[in-house]
Amino acid sequence: MADGKRDYYEVLGVSRDASEEEIKKAYRRLALKYHPDRNPGDRTAEERFKEASEAYQVLSDPERRSKYDRFGHAAFDQGGGFGGFDFSSSFEDIFSDLFGDFFGTRRSGQRRRGQRGDDLRYDLEVSFDEAAFGTEKKIKVPRTVSCDTCQGSRTAPGTRAEVCSACRGSGQVRFQQGFFSIAKTCGQCNGAGTIITSPCSACRGQGYVRRTRTINVRIPPGVDTGSRLKLRGEGESGINGGPPGDLYVVINVRPHPFFSRQGNDVVCETPISFTQAALGAEIEVPTLDGKVKVSIKPGTQSGATLRLKGKGVPDVRGYGRGDHLLKIVVETPRKLTPRQRELLEEFARIGGEEVSPASKSFFDKMKEMFG
């Protein structure tokens, strides 16, 4: 070239139609090879590193690359009409983008920010009726809260944090590495930018303390085991002014002595006698709303289901209520008086059923059936 500079594409070893990714990979390879830390005191390696960095700065920028393709190095000469570029001001961004913390670098301006507090979980047990119709519960939750003494500032009352003398409040310090400057998190203040010389005695300079808080929880109608209620801002306190986390209340419903649940329907096994099943009857059954009378039709079979509309659990989203399902269980008498036995045997004969004498064994019956 007329000005003595090598062609930027030649410097990086890529073609003129190379993609941005190819240019980036080529520069990374050269930068790792010629970095001053890997070649201490080697002026040639330092110059090659600087040359590759300058080429990358131009070819990685679409606008600068277009100008370079049209006018070559003259596009960036002070007298070329386009103005030069500030190599030192943008080199750190290029270097950080490619290598991150590979050489211990960190972008400037990253001071310690406020962090959101952790979420908490509380397992709450409620009765079947409380889950169905809703209730309110008071729970006690241990959590971290902002210190009342220092209001979260971590400093003793009447004092305040001092600006870190090492980084002058920036949270970072710079040092020279080869021919460029690199920023690192300040080791004296750990990136906070301030130093606390008089920590709060109540929280020991933490800015928060452990407290047990009583919280009123509203349980909506229709919840079931596994339902989660989210209470915003009732979790752990935030750090460095960050917002608090949330509290998740997880519901566990105690079993009911009579009822079980299928979705929003309530299921209740209802025993009736053999006579009631055969002749029909009117019985009283329990529901969530209290006792109600139900008619049993004559000839009702064991396992039959009777449905009471709208007597189930309210939908948690407010879409009405489920039903109350009565699962009929016909009870067979276990002990009979002689008179009861006589009547049942007569009933069987009238119906055409064969009643075997008690002395006739099961095997005798099999012999009659199968020979």
HUDASUL-V684259 format. One record per residue. N is the residue number from 1. RES is the residue in one small letter. NEAR is the number of other C-alpha atoms within 8 Angstrom. Layout:
n=N res=RES near=NEAR
n=N res=RES near=NEAR
//
This chain:
n=1 res=m near=6
n=2 res=a near=4
n=3 res=d near=5
n=4 res=g near=5
n=5 res=k near=7
n=6 res=r near=7
n=7 res=d near=7
n=8 res=y near=10
n=9 res=y near=10
n=10 res=e near=9
n=11 res=v near=10
n=12 res=l near=13
n=13 res=g near=7
n=14 res=v near=10
n=15 res=s near=7
n=16 res=r near=5
n=17 res=d near=4
n=18 res=a near=8
n=19 res=s near=6
n=20 res=e near=7
n=21 res=e near=6
n=22 res=e near=9
n=23 res=i near=14
n=24 res=k near=10
n=25 res=k near=8
n=26 res=a near=11
n=27 res=y near=12
n=28 res=r near=9
n=29 res=r near=8
n=30 res=l near=11
n=31 res=a near=11
n=32 res=l near=8
n=33 res=k near=7
n=34 res=y near=12
n=35 res=h near=11
n=36 res=p near=13
n=37 res=d near=7
n=38 res=r near=8
n=39 res=n near=10
n=40 res=p near=6
n=41 res=g near=5
n=42 res=d near=8
n=43 res=r near=6
n=44 res=t near=6
n=45 res=a near=11
n=46 res=e near=13
n=47 res=e near=8
n=48 res=r near=9
n=49 res=f near=13
n=50 res=k near=8
n=51 res=e near=9
n=52 res=a near=14
n=53 res=s near=11
n=54 res=e near=9
n=55 res=a near=12
n=56 res=y near=13
n=57 res=q near=11
n=58 res=v near=10
n=59 res=l near=11
n=60 res=s near=10
n=61 res=d near=8
n=62 res=p near=7
n=63 res=e near=6
n=64 res=r near=9
n=65 res=r near=11
n=66 res=s near=8
n=67 res=k near=10
n=68 res=y near=12
n=69 res=d near=7
n=70 res=r near=6
n=71 res=f near=8
n=72 res=g near=8
n=73 res=h near=9
n=74 res=a near=8
n=75 res=a near=13
n=76 res=f near=10
n=77 res=d near=11
n=78 res=q near=8
n=79 res=g near=6
n=80 res=g near=9
n=81 res=g near=7
n=82 res=f near=9
n=83 res=g near=10
n=84 res=g near=8
n=85 res=f near=5
n=86 res=d near=6
n=87 res=f near=8
n=88 res=s near=7
n=89 res=s near=6
n=90 res=s near=8
n=91 res=f near=11
n=92 res=e near=12
n=93 res=d near=8
n=94 res=i near=9
n=95 res=f near=9
n=96 res=s near=12
n=97 res=d near=7
n=98 res=l near=7
n=99 res=f near=8
n=100 res=g near=11
n=101 res=d near=8
n=102 res=f near=6
n=103 res=f near=6
n=104 res=g near=7
n=105 res=t near=11
n=106 res=r near=11
n=107 res=r near=10
n=108 res=s near=7
n=109 res=g near=7
n=110 res=q near=8
n=111 res=r near=10
n=112 res=r near=9
n=113 res=r near=6
n=114 res=g near=10
n=115 res=q near=10
n=116 res=r near=11
n=117 res=g near=13
n=118 res=d near=11
n=119 res=d near=10
n=120 res=l near=10
n=121 res=r near=8
n=122 res=y near=9
n=123 res=d near=8
n=124 res=l near=8
n=125 res=e near=8
n=126 res=v near=10
n=127 res=s near=10
n=128 res=f near=10
n=129 res=d near=8
n=130 res=e near=11
n=131 res=a near=16
n=132 res=a near=11
n=133 res=f near=11
n=134 res=g near=13
n=135 res=t near=10
n=136 res=e near=8
n=137 res=k near=8
n=138 res=k near=8
n=139 res=i near=8
n=140 res=k near=8
n=141 res=v near=9
n=142 res=p near=8
n=143 res=r near=11
n=144 res=t near=10
n=145 res=v near=10
n=146 res=s near=10
n=147 res=c near=12
n=148 res=d near=6
n=149 res=t near=9
n=150 res=c near=12
n=151 res=q near=9
n=152 res=g near=13
n=153 res=s near=7
n=154 res=r near=15
n=155 res=t near=15
n=156 res=a near=12
n=157 res=p near=8
n=158 res=g near=4
n=159 res=t near=7
n=160 res=r near=10
n=161 res=a near=10
n=162 res=e near=8
n=163 res=v near=9
n=164 res=c near=13
n=165 res=s near=6
n=166 res=a near=7
n=167 res=c near=11
n=168 res=r near=9
n=169 res=g near=10
n=170 res=s near=11
n=171 res=g near=19
n=172 res=q near=15
n=173 res=v near=11
n=174 res=r near=8
n=175 res=f near=7
n=176 res=q near=8
n=177 res=q near=9
n=178 res=g near=8
n=179 res=f near=5
n=180 res=f near=9
n=181 res=s near=10
n=182 res=i near=11
n=183 res=a near=12
n=184 res=k near=12
n=185 res=t near=10
n=186 res=c near=13
n=187 res=g near=6
n=188 res=q near=6
n=189 res=c near=11
n=190 res=n near=9
n=191 res=g near=13
n=192 res=a near=11
n=193 res=g near=17
n=194 res=t near=11
n=195 res=i near=10
n=196 res=i near=10
n=197 res=t near=7
n=198 res=s near=9
n=199 res=p near=10
n=200 res=c near=15
n=201 res=s near=7
n=202 res=a near=8
n=203 res=c near=11
n=204 res=r near=9
n=205 res=g near=10
n=206 res=q near=9
n=207 res=g near=16
n=208 res=y near=12
n=209 res=v near=11
n=210 res=r near=8
n=211 res=r near=8
n=212 res=t near=8
n=213 res=r near=8
n=214 res=t near=8
n=215 res=i near=8
n=216 res=n near=8
n=217 res=v near=8
n=218 res=r near=8
n=219 res=i near=11
n=220 res=p near=10
n=221 res=p near=14
n=222 res=g near=13
n=223 res=v near=12
n=224 res=d near=9
n=225 res=t near=8
n=226 res=g near=7
n=227 res=s near=9
n=228 res=r near=8
n=229 res=l near=7
n=230 res=k near=8
n=231 res=l near=9
n=232 res=r near=8
n=233 res=g near=9
n=234 res=e near=9
n=235 res=g near=14
n=236 res=e near=14
n=237 res=s near=16
n=238 res=g near=14
n=239 res=i near=11
n=240 res=n near=9
n=241 res=g near=8
n=242 res=g near=12
n=243 res=p near=12
n=244 res=p near=13
n=245 res=g near=16
n=246 res=d near=14
n=247 res=l near=14
n=248 res=y near=12
n=249 res=v near=12
n=250 res=v near=13
n=251 res=i near=14
n=252 res=n near=12
n=253 res=v near=11
n=254 res=r near=8
n=255 res=p near=8
n=256 res=h near=8
n=257 res=p near=4
n=258 res=f near=6
n=259 res=f near=10
n=260 res=s near=9
n=261 res=r near=8
n=262 res=q near=7
n=263 res=g near=5
n=264 res=n near=13
n=265 res=d near=12
n=266 res=v near=15
n=267 res=v near=12
n=268 res=c near=11
n=269 res=e near=10
n=270 res=t near=9
n=271 res=p near=8
n=272 res=i near=10
n=273 res=s near=10
n=274 res=f near=10
n=275 res=t near=7
n=276 res=q near=11
n=277 res=a near=16
n=278 res=a near=9
n=279 res=l near=9
n=280 res=g near=13
n=281 res=a near=10
n=282 res=e near=8
n=283 res=i near=8
n=284 res=e near=8
n=285 res=v near=9
n=286 res=p near=8
n=287 res=t near=9
n=288 res=l near=7
n=289 res=d near=6
n=290 res=g near=6
n=291 res=k near=8
n=292 res=v near=8
n=293 res=k near=8
n=294 res=v near=8
n=295 res=s near=8
n=296 res=i near=11
n=297 res=k near=9
n=298 res=p near=10
n=299 res=g near=8
n=300 res=t near=10
n=301 res=q near=8
n=302 res=s near=7
n=303 res=g near=8
n=304 res=a near=9
n=305 res=t near=8
n=306 res=l near=8
n=307 res=r near=8
n=308 res=l near=9
n=309 res=k near=8
n=310 res=g near=9
n=311 res=k near=13
n=312 res=g near=13
n=313 res=v near=14
n=314 res=p near=14
n=315 res=d near=12
n=316 res=v near=9
n=317 res=r near=4
n=318 res=g near=6
n=319 res=y near=7
n=320 res=g near=7
n=321 res=r near=11
n=322 res=g near=15
n=323 res=d near=14
n=324 res=h near=15
n=325 res=l near=12
n=326 res=l near=12
n=327 res=k near=12
n=328 res=i near=14
n=329 res=v near=11
n=330 res=v near=12
n=331 res=e near=8
n=332 res=t near=6
n=333 res=p near=7
n=334 res=r near=4
n=335 res=k near=4
n=336 res=l near=8
n=337 res=t near=6
n=338 res=p near=6
n=339 res=r near=7
n=340 res=q near=8
n=341 res=r near=9
n=342 res=e near=8
n=343 res=l near=8
n=344 res=l near=8
n=345 res=e near=9
n=346 res=e near=8
n=347 res=f near=8
n=348 res=a near=11
n=349 res=r near=10
n=350 res=i near=7
n=351 res=g near=6
n=352 res=g near=6
n=353 res=e near=7
n=354 res=e near=6
n=355 res=v near=7
n=356 res=s near=5
n=357 res=p near=5
n=358 res=a near=5
n=359 res=s near=4
n=360 res=k near=8
n=361 res=s near=7
n=362 res=f near=6
n=363 res=f near=6
n=364 res=d near=8
n=365 res=k near=9
n=366 res=m near=9
n=367 res=k near=8
n=368 res=e near=7
n=369 res=m near=6
n=370 res=f near=5
n=371 res=g near=5
//
